[in-house]
Amino acid sequence: MPPDGITIARKSPELRGASERCADATYAAAPTEATTRGETDTERELEQEKEVPADEREVMLPNGGGEVEEKQLETRLYGRRFAVLAVFSLYSLVNAFQWIQYSIIANVFTQYYGVTNDKVDWLSIVYMVAYVPLIFPATWLLDRKGLRLTSLLGAGLNCAGAWLKCASVSPELFGVTVTAQVICSVAQVFILGLPSRIASVWFGPREVSTACATAVLGNQLGTAIGFLLPPVLVPNTPDDVELTGHNISIMFYGTAAVSTVLFILTVIVIKDRPSLPPSQAQAVLPESLTEDYSYRQSIVNLVKNKAFVLLLVSYGIMTGSFYSVSTLLNQMIMSCYENQELNAGRIGLTLVVAGMVGSILCGLWLDHTKTYKMTTLIVYGLSFLGMVVFTFTLDLDNIYLVFFTAGVLGFFMTGYLPLGFEFGVEITYPESEGTSSGLLNAFAQIFGIIFTLIQGKLTTDYKPLAGNLFLCAWIFLGILLTALIKSELKRHNVNMGLDSNHLQAIPTECPGDCPSETKSNGVKLEHSISFSPETSL
């Protein structure tokens, strides 16, 4: 038998013809031959395994005639992966820009459309509201139809919403701009869950966390530009409604033009997956879903994963807090510093740009160390400290101090976002990355809605201090929940061969033939040893 005990068998042509509806191979833990031999044979084989150098261990693929030949599962990295990542990051950027472009100049839009602050706040909150019910059909579509169609829907709807906004530039057409923002919010549903999917199916194990962080960074950069450009493009001119409308038109038409170019690039560049997988973790998964795959069962599997449920809540608290602070930043700054619209935007820019740096550094750190839980817990704790400092320095009549504290807060709070994505994929492998990311984002939107409404009410009725203390209490709870998460790096272990050594694919008529406890939605990956806990390389 092979030195490492790996035997990956494929069906004979007769079996394959009888079960074309199933994947070529179904992966399950099967006892190795050693467990069926006598004690003497077992000892002899163990001695033989010790004599084989580690670098000679290979995966065995039996041929149709039953003879075995040594062959590593073939993987390859394609240069196209960088183009896919760049195009996705750019149209995600535009979508995030459209999310925050109203809130950061809320006082301008309230005057132009003749509405109250809470109406403008809802132009941001609608992104969160739309996400929650639509994430389930969106992740089902991603699992069933693939990355390309999902990307086209995200980029296409983003483009359509941007052009509809161009038709809403008139004081009596607030309803049209709301409709356009709803379309953009639906586009977001097909965008936010893709970073971990793109990273997993296109990038190698040594770059997957950095790739995910870069994909998330695109969305963060869009938020940063959304803080910076609207106050510059649409200055506050309350005495000249026509000039305000002209300035809004420039912003809307520019956004629509860029969205159109990115939609065309999406059509040209983005594919479902490369011809060969980039990693062993992807290689052992079937290229397409088997017929007995159940999206509902995938959700059930995730909900039964206690570590993932804890991550859901803690990720929702942190990301929801970031959404709330971003939405209400203009109101908080204007409450403490009069006539500081430009600086409010610049503070928001500082918040997000610092977070972008944090995201990239966290991604690089994870690729190097794989210490997911430790890194997540440390970043969460530092985010709490940053929020406390920001809360108690906001009203000290020193705008430059606010720039600094917002930068520190953003570095850790926004830097946490890709950590949550990648940690979720690790502890839920081999479940779909799109499903785990979708659920994480859904909880983030739910908490974002709740936090924005409550913090907005506290900020309006009392002071920003009350609303910020409310967030501090919740972030502290998130630290406690993160500490309870049990870290099992399942995807990393497969990539490193810690568990693939004990994988054996056995031919069956259908994945459904196996007991339910030994399969994961049509992909049997039962292991004969438990996953090793988080380790530092």
Disulfide bonds with the S-S distance in Angstrom:
none
